[in-house]
Each structure stands twice: as structure tokens, then as C-alpha cells.
Amino acid sequence: MWIRCDIPRFRLALGIALTLATVTGLMALSPPLARGQETMRIAAVVNDDVISVYDLAARISIIVAASKLRDAPDLRRQIAPRVLRTLVDEYLQTQEAARLDIEVTERDIEFAINQIEQRQGLGKRGLDNFVRNNRIDRDAVIAMLKAEIAWNKLISRRLNSAISVGEDEIDEALARLEENRGQPEYRVAEIFLAIESQEQEQEIMKTAENLLVQLQQGADFRGIAQQFSESATSAVGGDIGWVIVGQLSKQIDSILPNLAVGKISGLIRTFDGVQIIKLVDRRNLLTADPLDTRVHLAQIIIDDFGTDRELAVDHIRDVHGESADCADMLERSSEFTSPQSGDLGVLKIGDMPLDLREIVQNAMPGQLSEPHPFGNGLRILMTCSRVEARVELPTRATMRQDIGSRRLELQAKRYLRDLRRAAFIDFRV
């Protein structure tokens, strides 16, 4: 069985001198002769386990590389307290997993690595290349993956079965969606840092300010969310998904309508922490893309209208007024129109050429378009029928999963909070 406390001892046994490149930024203020000893120092004690300064520095290197942060000694110093708290949480999670005999297998790790490589577009063995190119300690990466896998297994085993979603809850959620159909909907991503005590606030707000500056300078939001955010959405780069006003906090509700797509907010202080929000996209709830509308079209083409264009067009309109439908219109006008006239079938507006799309996108069934040049003649389109695209409500299974996932996230946060309260934690740096 894998136990987390073995990792730092194993690393230290290898000799810290071989990996000084990983910790240079964190140790920038220490005298050169003291740096080797500095890596041997204890950064924190978590119950019976020890986190070394080396472990902390190795994790910071992972975060800097994965988040594409501007690497500098001052940045490393500023994020070190936040990263150390994350490591402490991981130790608590893996200790609890070990207590419950939850094992992380090599197959679990291989699967997680494959998922990362696919999601990030790294290709086969891409993670190894990333580790080597950024001079990152691979053992530190594997330890991070093991902690995440162990915690996910624990949550699934201990909490999943206790999460129940009633049929009335699903009814209410679906009714609320239908009631808000057509209202603005926002796809939001978040970075959330928890503040659990007044003593933490200054440190965490300073970290959040630094991350905000990095984001404003072009750092990768998704990468930073994966490494720093304490919300369950961190696993998917902070992506909350599509929300409407009222589903998030009032502070966020007031920001979203005025936030441009692709832009990030300032710091948002909530009752339990601080958030940075990114507006990924905007649309109207349960409203289909107009380009998905399907129209049945017929075209009437006049090759030769002599010297009187208006007379020819008026004649077409007169025939249209006497016609019952598209087929009748085509038959009645066949004697004086081009053989190219005819039924065009059912087309999706988004699949049409731009000029044709502009002609019919607002046309109603039975309506003739204005005449448009077509070769040496004219083309008039008739809309035979129109089927507007419609977005259906999510299935009950989808709503059950969504409600359950949110509830599970809340229970997982409480579980970790209880582990913190019951643990012996001693920060040394």
C-alpha cells in the first residue's frame, strides 16, 4: 500500500544536490552554502508526516510551469504559503485514504497521465517531455496525481451513496430553467481561494492579487485554476459551466452583465474566500442558434425579362398571390421562368452561402424574397416552410447528476474542513 509520508524521505535519500535547479527560486535569499541544508528543512508537519522545503519547492516548480507563470524569486516567495497549504491538504487527504485502505494503483496513475496528455494535447509520453523540458521532479508530479486520485476514490466511496436527489428537486430545477428561457446565460470559469480565518486573510488576499496580476499579463487562466483553485471545478480548469443570474453570489451577478467575453474580473471577496471570475461565453438560456433553423426553399429564376424588369417581377408576384404553395407557384410560373427554377429542398441556414443566408434568415413561410441578380437574370426565393431550432430542457438524469455533483462538492469541502480541524498541523516556514 502506498503511504504519502514515504515520498519526502525517498527523495531526500537521492541527494538534494542533484536537483538544485528546482529550488533555486525559492531559496534565492539564502546564502549559497546554506541552500543544500535549506532543502532538508521541514516546511510543515501534518500529523505524523513531514513536508520538506524541497517538497514545497518542487511543487512550486510544477505550478509555475503548468500555469505558465512568470518565474521569478519574488513570485515563488509570494505563492509559497498558498502552495504549502495545498500540500498540507493533500497530506490530510492521502492520510485519510490510507486509513480507509484506499489504494492508488499503477493503472490508476497511467490512466490519469493519459487523460492529462489527451486534455492538454501533449501526445504520447508528452507529460514526461513536459517534466524534462521544465526540469521538474517527476516524483513530485506523481505524488500530486496520487493525492488527487486517492481523494476522488475516498469521496466516491464515502459520500456518493449518501447523496440523494428527490424528484421534486428535479421538477423545481426544470421549472426554473423553463421560466428563465431566453434570459441571458453565462459560461463562467473561476479561481477560488478559501479564507477560513482572519489570520489567513492578508496572506491569501496577497496571493490572489499576485495571481490577478499574472492573469492580466497573459498567464493561463485554466492552468492557474487547476493548480490554485480550491473549488471542485479546479479539475476542469475552473469551468463552472453555464449559469444564469441568481445561481452564483450577488457580487458575481452584478459583474457578469458588464463583463466582456474572454475578460476576467477583479478580486471578489465572498463570505468564505476570494474569487477571480472569467466570462468564457454568453448566450440566451435554452435559445437555439438561429443558424440551426431549417427552411424549405424554392427558387424562381428569370433569364430574360426584356426591357422591363419591374413588369417581370410584378408578374411573378401576381402568380404568387394566386398560388397555394411552393409547388403550385413553380408550376404556374414554369412557362416564363428558367429551367433552373425549382425546389431547393430543406436547408439549414448555417449551411447556406452567406448571400443566400442573408436573404432568407428572417423570411416567413409562403414569403417571396426581393429579386436579386443571378447571372444575366434575376432570382427570387420562396420560403415554403420554416422550422425554428429549439433547445430542449435537460433530461431528468442530467439534472439529477448536476444537482448531485453540486451537493457532493459541498460535502467534500466539509469533509476536508473536518480533517483540518482534527489534525496536528505545524507550519515551519
Phi, psi and omega in degrees: 000136180278130177237130190299327187294345179287337188296307181299323181295320179296316180298314183297327180295337180286339182102111184291333184300334182284346186233031181298334181300330182289328188252003184305315182298317182291327184264017188301331183269354181274148175301143184307319183290342183268351188294321178300316178291326183300322181293338180279348183294159177271127176271324179197153173245130181236101187056245182262003183254156183239134171255120181274164174299326177298315179303317180297313181295322179296319179293320178300320179297321177298314184294316180300316182289314184292328183267357180058041177282157176285109186285125179199152180304321182293323177297315181298320178296321184289324183269349183305313180300319180294317181295321180297321178295324176296317178298319178301315178299319180295320178297318177298318181295316181288328175297317179293321178297319178295321178299327181265012178059037175268123185250142174255118184268166176298326178295321176301316183292316179299318179297316180298319179296317178299320179297317179297315181297321178290315183294323182267359180066036184274340182082174181299132183060021181293327179294320178298319178295319178298316179298314182292316182294331181258008177053050180258147176286114183297325178301324179293323177295314180296321178299320179296317179296318180299318180298316181295316181296315181299317181293319178297319177296318180299312181298318180297318183286316189273326190249330185305314184293339182272352181271119177233144180236120183283156179297326179294326177295319179294318178302314181296318181295317179293320179296322179294321177297313181298321180297329182261010179306132179092349179283157179302138178231141188235134171266120191238142170242152186224154164236120184237127174243123182283143173237108187258352178205160179296329180296330182278337194303311183299315181297315184288321177297324178294319177298315180298320178298319179294319178296322179298317178299316179299318179296318179295337179266005173109006178297156185283116182299314183300315181296317180294320178298319180297324186268330188248325188295139180260008175274158177298340180288352181301328181297336180245034176070025178085005185289109177283330185102198182274130180224159173245165179302131181110341181273337178249188182291161179297326179298318180288320178305323182285340183269320190304315183299334184256004181267127180287148178301132181091353183263161180246155179276177167279194178285135179242110180276118178254178183294337183239010179169206180225140182236152166236130186247140172239131175271108184280320182198168180218142176200182175259136186299130177053032178246123184286159173291125179304334180289348177273356177296141180249133179233143174262120187241151168231147179239140176244120183242130177249115179280319187229108178248019176063220184261355185239091181296315184297325179296318179296318180294318179298324179295318177300317181293325177295317178297320179300320181295336181265353187269145181276327182199188183297316182298318179295320180297315180295320180293315182294331184261002187296334184289334184236014177244168183289151174299342178288347175295154178158184182280126180268352181082192181267127182231145172275133185304321181294341180269354183278155170301152187302319182294321179290322179301317181295331182287320192250357189297335179246009183285142179263158180305135180086355185274141172267143174277170170291152178290142179229147180304141178213100187062236176266004184235214183228151173234133175237131180258141175242128178274112182281317178204166183213128177239109180289138175292145180223135176267121181279159175297151175301155177291162178297325178296319178296316180295321178299317180295318182295312180296317180296321180295319178295320179292321179295320178301316180296318179295322179296320177298317180294321179300311181295321178300318179294323177297319179298314184295327183273349187272160167265114181233124181233109178276130183251347179232000000 
